[in-house]
Amino acid sequence: MGILSWIIMGLIVGVIAKFIMPGQDPGGIIITICLGVAGAFLGGFLASQLGFGTITGFNFHSLLIAIGGAIILLIVYRFLKR
């Protein structure tokens, strides 16, 4: 995937993760993209370690893995924020 694909996927994943877990999180569009891209990396790493596969491109399976990683990041952020 190219850098533009990562940015677009990051935006989509970040928006979906914030929709699933609404709250008082900081961030505009840049933070949302960073959350999505970091979530994709974390989700891809964890999924490959657990044997669920990896992020292979812009498809539904990769999107689910990335959303899972972004939600984990939001949970950790909120835990550390307290």
C-alpha positions in Angstrom: 0.0 0.0 0.0 1.2 3.4 -0.8 1.4 6.4 1.6 -1.9 7.9 0.2 -3.6 4.5 0.8 -2.4 4.5 4.4 -3.6 8.0 5.0 -7.1 7.3 3.5 -7.3 4.0 5.4 -6.1 5.8 8.6 -8.8 8.4 8.3 -11.5 5.8 7.8 -10.3 3.6 10.6 -9.8 6.5 13.0 -13.4 7.8 12.3 -14.9 4.4 12.8 -12.9 3.7 16.0 -14.0 7.1 17.4 -17.6 6.3 16.4 -17.5 3.0 18.2 -15.9 4.5 21.3 -17.2 8.1 21.6 -15.7 10.3 24.3 -13.7 13.3 25.1 -10.6 12.4 23.1 -8.5 15.2 21.7 -8.0 15.6 18.0 -9.0 16.8 14.8 -8.5 15.2 11.4 -4.7 14.8 11.8 -5.0 13.0 15.1 -7.8 10.8 13.7 -5.6 9.8 10.8 -2.6 9.2 13.1 -4.9 7.1 15.4 -6.0 5.0 12.4 -2.6 4.5 10.9 -1.1 3.6 14.3 -4.1 1.3 14.9 -3.4 -0.4 11.6 0.2 -1.0 12.6 -0.7 -2.3 16.1 -3.6 -4.4 14.8 -1.5 -5.9 12.0 1.3 -6.7 14.5 -1.1 -8.3 17.0 -3.1 -10.2 14.4 0.1 -11.6 12.8 1.4 -12.7 16.2 -1.9 -14.4 17.1 -2.3 -16.0 13.7 -5.2 -14.0 12.3 -3.4 -12.7 9.3 -2.0 -9.3 8.4 -3.0 -6.1 6.7 -2.5 -7.0 3.1 -4.2 -4.1 1.4 -7.4 -2.0 1.3 -9.9 -4.8 2.0 -12.5 -5.7 4.6 -10.3 -8.1 6.6 -7.5 -5.5 6.9 -10.0 -2.8 7.8 -11.3 -4.9 10.7 -7.8 -5.6 12.0 -6.9 -1.9 11.8 -10.1 -0.9 13.6 -9.3 -3.4 16.4 -5.9 -1.9 16.8 -7.3 1.7 16.9 -9.8 0.7 19.5 -7.0 -0.8 21.6 -5.1 2.4 21.3 -8.1 4.4 22.4 -8.6 2.1 25.4 -4.9 2.5 26.4 -5.0 6.3 25.9 -8.1 6.6 28.1 -6.6 4.3 30.8 -3.4 6.4 30.9 -5.3 9.6 30.8 -7.0 8.8 34.2 
